[in-house]
Amino acid sequence: MRFPTLILLTLLTAAAMLPASAQEMNGFDLKNSLIPRAQIYAGGPAKDGIPAIDKPKFLPAEAASFMQAGDNVLGLMRNNIARAYPIRILNWHEVVNDRLGHDAVAVTFCPLCGTGVVFDSRVNGRVLSFGVSGLLYNNDVLLYDRQTQSLWSQLLGRAISGPLKGQRLTMLPVIHTTWADWRVRHPTTQILSTDTGKVRPYERDAYPGYDNSEEIIFPLEFRSAGYHPKERVLGVRLGNLIKAYPFVELGKTSGVVSDQMGGTALTIRFDRQSLRATAYSADGQQIAAVVGYWFAWYAFHPKTEVFRAAEQHLP
């Protein structure tokens, strides 16, 4: 399958399909990296070739005429502020450095893995700002922080090289859903504006057909079977326990699933119409989890447990 967009044509060049050599590391020092250098790939764009949004502008919901009801967003609620980040914008930028009240956050999205993850930007009390390195591990974006030039794996939530190597970011709860669903749940929400300071065709899908194809562009450390590679899953990690909830399995349930992970009770909620999957602790608080493609979750978590509908226990 061909994806006739500038980004994917760049990604599919022969050079991008080879492990990045010392001269192709986009200026990053990978000596003693936590990830073997041979498993890090140059995605095509140079460092900051995919520009992060550093001064995001927001609109009230009623002013978002560029949005359709079924458009996908990452929805974030923090400090009584609700914000929606359209995937159609994140596809072109991958990182939004934002503040909600006094809290600095990094809203990140990897189009190749379908993973939207929001992090607290503070590490050891220091606020970091993030950019896109142009490098990939297991098809997943490697971020970098501008303060130390350390590289960070989005799905590991960990610095894999540089002065902050080994440090971890705190993942925050976020909701993957449709614009219509988020707006109903949060009518006073703000939404990220297309006035990003960059000229991009936000009205176009940057990756047409990719989410339905079986194609995986770059090599993986571990490759799974059992589900379509792009089957969406809700991935939950509690300590050393890891479990995936495929949407195809959640769709066979009532939409509410009670489960246990190592003695910890949690509730999974699934909405078929908006394809919204979220996890909650026993006290009703949303748990930070990952929504993304099955192949990506498995590549990072090859020993993951997998929820099957036949195993469900309704409350």
Secondary structure, 3 states (H helix, E strand, C coil): CCCCCHHHHHHCCCHHHCECCHHHCCCCCCCCCCCCHHHEEECCCCCCCCCCECCCCEEEHHHCCCCCCCCEEEEEEECCEEEEEEHHHHHHHCEEEEEECCEEEEEEEECCCCEEEEEECEECCEECCEEEEEEEECCEEEEEECCCCCEEECCCCEEEECCCCCCECEEECCEEEEHHHHHHHCCCCEEECCCCCCCCCCCCCCCCCHHHCCCCCCCCCCCCCCCCCCCEEEEEEECCEEEEEEHHHHCCCCCEEEEEECCEEEEEEEECCCCEEEEEECCCCEECCEEEEHHHHHHHCCCCEECCHHHCECC
